[in-house]
Amino acid sequence: MENKYDIAVIGSGPGGYVAAIRAAQLGKRVALIEKYKTLGGTCTNVGCIPTKALLDSSEHYHLAQTDFAVHGIETDNLRLDFNQFIQRKDDVVTQNGAGLNFLMKKNKITVHSGTASFIDAHHLLIKGTENTDVIVEAAHIIIATGSKPATLPGVTIDKKRIITSTEALSLTEQPKSMLIIGGGVIGVEFASIFARLKTKVTIIEYADSLLPTMDRELGKALQKSFGKLDIKLELNKRVQSVQNSGNEVKVVFENEGSEQQELNADYCLVAIGRKAYTDQLNPGAAGVEVLQNGKIKVDGKLQTSVPNIYAIGDVINGPMLAHKAEEDGKYVAELICGEQSHLDYKLVPGVVYTWPEVASIGQTEEELKADNTAYTIGKFPFLASGRARASRDLDGFAKVLIDPKYGEVLGVHVIGARAADIISQATIAMKNEITVKELNDMIYPHPTFSEVLKEAYLIGSGKPSINI
């Protein structure tokens, strides 16, 4: 049959396209099904990639305003072309999409455009974008449909003034003010983007700190850094309603004492997280079990309640991160093809691309305390780093949590310049159970940002800091 495959992958995000490519590399005939016109899913089109493009552009503008003069660089009559600001982001997305199209052709993966739904455990109906329906048969099916922005009860996303991260990436005007509901990863990244452009930004967060799921010291340090951008914080606040009055929005919220407050702004960005996307998938037709939270139920091998159907990425429980989805995709593709593979969700690093960047892996101090696990702390500030002083990136610290008996690294938490890159060294150490003594014996190039981690390891093992 023309549309008969070894593996059909539903969704072309980081999990889906990695699964498709790896399966094709292992000799399988693969179909990749995508409902949108472009490949790459949320990450490539309205998530990781465009957000990082805007973060970089906004940081350049901010530095030109605040930092260039110190270096002897004059920037008289500095201005922002907001249309070009958005266009560069679009160009980056287009280039990434072209790269994915090339990889599909290179690996001989058949791409079907349309919305897939289950007919049974081996057949999918694809409703095409041009009113054409196709039935695909596959020995194995991988669900990689990802997620979409979560919403608050009673709050209607009108995509005009009350928006999600998707709409925030393509605004046609620079907002003078913005209210952001949610102080997690998405909320603080968009706060950074717009505050650097001199938009008046206020974050409304239900918890008592930013980044509430990460080590608490990271959120406190980021809060201090946000003060330099004039980002206002309303912590311990519960949103009651959001209304679009035409030219602005009004957000009503209350504190712990049930005292109501309200704020007005040009836009309200709802950034409270994401939820699994299974709309129109019809998993019940194949016998696939769905959990109460809307995610697909899988076992330790990411196998659903139907043996030949797997699910990966944001559509299952676990960290909703692009790099986690990629590993899921690789793992499942290799498993189906009879290869040995391994997953460890305890070693999935988390990164926030504010500046300073925030990165974390392993257990937090709060988790260790709750488990009554013994630990020692090593903490070293960027302020004491020669490399950080040279670049004027003085905010932040590296914090390591060490098992005092064996020297095992239990967790690493970094806020500071290039934290997103520094955390990979900690990932290698924890993956291979390298002790803090062995890490101390490593030779680090000087001066580098990564030295803050070495100094933290030294302090965590009871030795004094020896470098600047």
C-alpha positions in Angstrom: 0.0 0.0 0.0 1.1 3.5 -0.8 0.2 4.7 2.7 1.4 1.8 4.7 4.3 2.4 7.1 6.3 0.8 9.8 5.9 3.9 12.0 3.5 6.9 11.8 4.3 9.9 14.0 1.6 12.3 14.8 3.1 15.8 15.4 6.3 17.3 14.1 7.6 19.1 17.2 11.0 18.3 18.8 9.7 14.9 20.0 8.0 14.0 16.7 10.6 14.9 14.2 13.4 13.4 16.3 11.5 10.1 16.6 10.8 10.2 12.8 14.4 10.8 11.9 15.8 8.3 14.3 13.4 5.6 13.1 14.3 6.4 9.5 18.0 6.1 10.3 17.3 2.7 11.7 15.7 1.6 8.4 12.0 2.0 9.0 9.5 3.4 6.6 8.2 6.5 8.4 5.3 8.9 8.0 5.2 12.2 9.8 1.8 13.9 10.2 1.5 17.6 10.9 -1.7 19.7 11.0 0.0 23.0 10.4 1.7 24.2 7.2 5.1 24.3 8.8 7.1 21.6 10.6 8.6 22.0 14.1 5.6 22.3 16.3 5.4 24.8 19.1 9.2 24.9 19.8 10.2 26.0 16.3 7.2 28.1 15.4 5.7 29.7 18.5 7.9 28.6 21.4 11.6 28.1 22.1 13.2 29.4 18.8 11.2 32.6 18.3 11.2 33.5 22.0 15.0 33.2 22.1 15.3 35.3 18.9 13.3 38.1 20.6 15.2 37.7 23.9 18.5 38.1 22.1 17.3 41.1 20.1 15.8 42.8 23.2 19.0 42.2 25.1 21.1 43.9 22.4 18.8 46.9 22.5 18.9 47.0 26.3 22.7 46.9 26.4 22.9 49.6 23.8 20.8 51.8 26.1 22.4 51.0 29.4 25.9 49.5 28.9 27.6 50.5 25.6 28.7 53.9 26.9 30.9 52.3 29.6 32.8 50.5 26.8 33.3 53.8 25.0 30.6 53.1 22.4 28.3 56.1 21.7 24.7 55.5 20.6 23.2 58.8 20.0 19.6 58.9 18.7 19.1 55.2 19.5 15.7 53.9 18.4 13.9 50.6 18.0 12.3 49.5 14.7 9.6 47.2 16.2 8.6 45.8 12.8 12.2 44.7 12.1 12.4 43.4 15.7 9.5 41.0 14.9 10.7 40.3 11.3 14.1 39.0 12.4 12.3 36.6 14.7 10.2 35.4 11.7 13.4 35.0 9.6 14.9 32.8 12.2 11.8 30.6 12.4 11.7 30.3 8.6 15.3 29.2 8.5 14.7 26.5 11.1 11.7 25.3 9.2 13.7 25.0 6.0 16.2 22.9 7.9 13.5 20.5 9.1 12.1 20.2 5.5 15.6 19.3 4.3 16.0 16.6 7.0 12.7 15.0 6.1 13.8 14.7 2.5 17.3 13.6 3.4 15.9 10.7 5.6 13.1 9.8 3.1 10.3 10.5 5.6 6.9 11.0 4.1 5.1 14.1 5.4 1.3 14.2 5.5 -0.3 17.6 6.0 -3.5 17.5 8.0 -5.2 16.6 11.3 -4.8 12.9 12.3 -7.4 10.9 14.3 -7.5 7.3 15.2 -9.8 4.9 13.3 -8.3 1.9 15.2 -5.0 0.8 16.7 -3.3 0.7 13.2 -5.2 3.2 11.1 -5.3 6.9 11.1 -7.6 9.3 9.2 -5.8 12.4 8.1 -8.1 15.3 7.2 -6.1 17.3 4.8 -5.7 21.1 4.7 -7.2 21.1 1.1 -10.3 19.0 2.0 -8.5 15.8 1.1 -8.7 12.8 3.4 -6.1 10.1 3.6 -6.0 6.8 5.5 -2.6 5.8 6.8 -1.8 2.3 8.1 1.1 1.8 10.5 2.5 -1.1 12.5 3.5 1.4 15.2 2.1 4.8 16.0 3.8 7.5 18.1 1.6 10.3 19.5 3.6 13.5 19.7 0.9 16.1 19.5 2.5 18.4 22.2 0.7 21.1 24.2 -1.0 24.4 24.0 -1.2 27.4 26.4 -3.2 26.7 29.5 -6.0 29.2 30.5 -7.6 30.3 33.7 -11.2 29.5 34.5 -13.4 32.4 33.6 -10.7 34.1 31.5 -11.4 34.3 27.8 -8.4 34.5 25.5 -9.6 36.8 22.7 -6.1 37.0 21.0 -6.5 40.7 20.7 -5.8 42.3 24.1 -6.0 39.1 26.2 -3.3 36.9 24.7 -1.1 33.9 25.1 2.6 33.5 24.3 1.6 32.7 20.7 0.1 36.1 20.0 2.8 37.9 22.1 5.4 36.8 19.5 3.7 38.6 16.7 2.3 41.8 18.0 2.0 44.6 15.4 2.8 47.4 17.9 5.1 47.8 20.8 3.0 47.8 24.0 3.4 50.7 26.4 2.2 48.4 29.2 1.6 44.7 29.8 0.3 42.6 32.6 1.6 39.1 32.7 -0.3 36.4 34.6 2.2 33.8 35.8 5.8 34.1 37.1 7.0 30.8 35.7 9.4 30.2 32.8 7.2 31.6 30.1 6.1 34.6 32.1 9.5 35.8 33.1 11.0 35.3 29.7 8.3 37.5 28.1 8.7 40.0 30.9 12.3 40.3 30.1 11.6 40.8 26.4 9.2 43.7 26.8 10.7 45.3 29.8 14.0 45.7 27.9 12.0 47.6 25.2 10.7 50.0 27.9 7.3 48.5 28.1 5.9 48.9 31.6 5.6 45.2 32.8 3.8 43.8 35.9 3.9 40.1 36.7 1.0 38.7 38.8 1.9 35.4 40.4 -0.1 33.1 42.6 3.0 31.7 44.5 5.2 33.8 46.8 8.2 33.9 44.4 9.1 33.8 40.8 10.0 30.4 39.3 8.2 28.6 42.1 9.0 25.0 40.9 12.8 25.7 40.9 15.2 26.1 43.9 13.8 29.0 45.8 17.1 31.0 45.9 16.9 31.2 42.1 13.6 32.9 42.1 14.7 35.4 44.8 17.8 36.3 42.8 15.9 36.8 39.6 13.4 39.0 41.4 16.3 41.2 42.5 17.6 41.3 39.0 14.2 42.2 37.6 14.2 45.3 39.8 16.8 46.8 37.5 14.4 46.4 34.6 11.6 48.1 36.6 9.5 45.0 36.4 6.8 45.2 39.0 5.8 42.0 40.9 2.4 41.1 42.5 3.2 37.9 44.4 0.8 35.8 46.4 -2.1 37.1 44.2 -5.0 35.2 42.7 -6.5 36.6 39.5 -10.3 36.9 39.6 -11.1 38.3 36.1 -9.7 39.8 33.0 -11.7 42.2 30.8 -11.0 43.8 27.4 -12.5 47.2 27.3 -11.4 48.0 23.7 -8.2 50.0 24.1 -6.9 48.3 27.2 -7.4 45.4 29.6 -8.4 45.3 33.3 -7.2 42.6 35.6 -8.8 42.1 39.0 -6.9 40.1 41.5 -6.9 39.5 45.3 -4.3 38.8 47.9 -4.3 36.3 50.8 -6.6 38.5 52.8 -9.2 38.5 49.9 -8.5 42.2 49.4 -9.2 43.1 45.7 -7.0 45.1 43.5 -7.1 46.0 39.8 -4.6 47.0 37.2 -4.9 48.3 33.6 -2.6 47.8 30.7 -2.5 47.7 26.9 -2.3 43.9 26.9 -2.7 41.0 29.3 -0.5 37.9 28.6 -1.8 34.7 30.2 1.4 32.6 30.9 0.3 30.0 33.5 1.8 27.0 31.7 0.7 24.6 29.1 -1.7 21.6 28.7 -1.6 18.5 26.6 -3.1 18.8 23.1 -5.2 15.9 22.0 -8.0 17.7 20.3 -9.6 15.7 17.4 -7.1 12.8 18.1 -9.9 10.4 19.1 -7.6 8.2 21.1 -10.6 6.1 22.4 -11.2 4.6 19.0 -7.8 2.9 19.3 -8.3 2.0 23.0 -5.7 4.5 24.2 -6.3 5.6 27.8 -6.3 9.3 28.7 -5.7 10.6 32.2 -7.9 13.0 34.0 -5.5 15.9 33.3 -5.9 15.2 29.6 -2.5 13.6 29.1 -2.0 10.2 27.5 -1.3 7.4 30.0 2.0 5.6 29.4 4.1 3.0 31.2 7.9 3.2 31.9 8.6 2.5 28.3 6.3 5.3 27.1 3.9 2.6 25.8 0.2 3.4 26.0 -2.5 1.0 27.0 -2.3 -0.3 23.4 1.0 -2.2 22.8 1.8 -0.8 19.4 1.0 2.9 20.3 3.5 5.1 22.2 3.2 8.7 23.4 6.0 11.2 24.0 6.8 14.8 25.0 4.3 17.3 26.4 1.3 15.0 25.8 2.5 12.7 28.7 3.3 13.4 32.3 6.8 14.7 33.0 8.7 17.9 32.3 7.2 19.9 29.4 10.5 20.7 27.8 11.7 20.5 24.2 14.9 18.6 25.1 12.9 16.1 27.1 10.6 15.5 24.2 13.6 14.9 21.9 15.0 12.3 24.3 11.5 10.7 24.4 11.4 10.5 20.6 14.9 9.0 20.3 14.1 6.5 23.1 10.8 5.3 21.6 12.2 5.1 18.0 15.1 2.9 19.2 12.8 0.8 21.4 10.5 0.0 18.5 13.5 -0.8 16.3 15.0 -3.2 18.9 17.8 -1.0 20.1 18.9 -0.5 23.8 18.0 2.9 25.1 17.6 4.6 28.5 15.7 7.5 30.0 16.2 9.3 33.4 13.8 12.2 34.0 15.6 13.0 37.2 18.5 14.3 35.0 16.5 16.7 32.7 18.0 20.2 33.1 15.7 23.1 33.2 16.7 26.5 31.7 15.2 30.0 31.8 16.5 32.4 29.1 16.3 35.6 31.0 19.5 37.6 31.6 20.9 36.5 33.9 20.0 33.0 32.7 18.7 30.5 35.1 19.5 26.8 34.9 18.9 23.8 37.2 19.3 20.0 37.4 18.7 17.5 40.1 17.1 18.0 43.5 16.4 21.4 45.0 17.3 22.4 48.6 13.6 22.3 49.5 13.2 18.8 48.2 16.3 17.5 50.1 14.9 19.1 53.3 11.5 17.5 52.7 13.1 14.1 52.3 15.4 14.5 55.3 18.4 14.0 53.0 21.8 15.1 54.4 23.6 17.6 52.1 26.2 20.3 52.1 26.0 23.5 50.1 28.7 25.1 47.9 27.8 28.6 46.6 29.9 31.0 44.6 28.9 34.4 43.3 29.5 35.7 39.8 30.5 39.0 41.4 33.8 37.2 42.4 34.5 35.9 38.9 37.2 37.7 36.9 35.4 36.7 33.6 32.1 38.1 34.9 33.7 41.4 36.0 35.3 41.7 32.5 31.9 41.5 30.9 30.0 43.3 33.6 27.8 40.2 34.2 27.9 40.3 37.9 24.4 39.1 38.9 23.9 35.6 40.2 25.7 32.6 41.7 26.4 28.9 41.3 24.9 26.7 44.0 25.7 23.0 44.3 24.2 20.4 46.7 26.6 17.6 47.7 26.1 14.3 49.6 28.5 14.7 52.5 29.3 11.0 52.8 30.1 10.0 49.2 30.6 13.3 47.5 27.8 12.7 45.0 26.3 15.8 43.3 22.6 15.9 44.3 21.7 19.1 42.5 23.1 22.1 40.7 21.4 25.5 40.5 22.9 28.4 38.6 21.7 32.0 37.9 24.1 34.1 35.9 25.7 34.7 32.5 25.7 31.5 30.3 24.0 29.4 33.0 22.2 27.5 30.1 25.6 26.3 28.9 27.3 25.8 32.3 24.5 23.4 33.4 25.6 20.9 30.8 28.8 20.2 32.7 26.7 19.4 35.8 24.5 17.1 33.7 27.5 15.1 32.6 28.7 14.9 36.2 25.4 13.7 37.6 24.7 11.3 34.7 28.1 9.6 35.2 28.1 9.9 39.1 31.3 11.9 39.1 32.2 12.8 42.7 32.9 16.3 43.8 36.5 15.4 44.4 36.9 14.3 40.8 35.2 17.5 39.7 37.6 19.5 41.8 40.6 17.8 40.1 39.4 19.0 36.7 41.3 21.8 35.1 39.1 24.7 34.0 40.2 27.3 31.5 40.7 30.8 33.0 39.0 33.2 32.9 35.6 31.6 32.2 32.1 31.7 33.5 32.3 28.0 34.2 34.8 28.6 37.0 32.0 29.7 39.3 30.9 26.0 39.2 34.4 24.8 40.2 34.5 27.2 43.1 31.1 26.1 44.2 32.3 22.5 44.1 35.3 23.4 46.2 33.3 25.2 48.8 30.7 22.3 48.9 33.4 19.8 49.7 34.7 21.9 52.5 37.6 23.6 50.7 38.2 27.3 50.4 37.8 29.2 47.2 41.1 29.7 45.4 40.3 31.7 42.3 38.8 34.9 41.0 
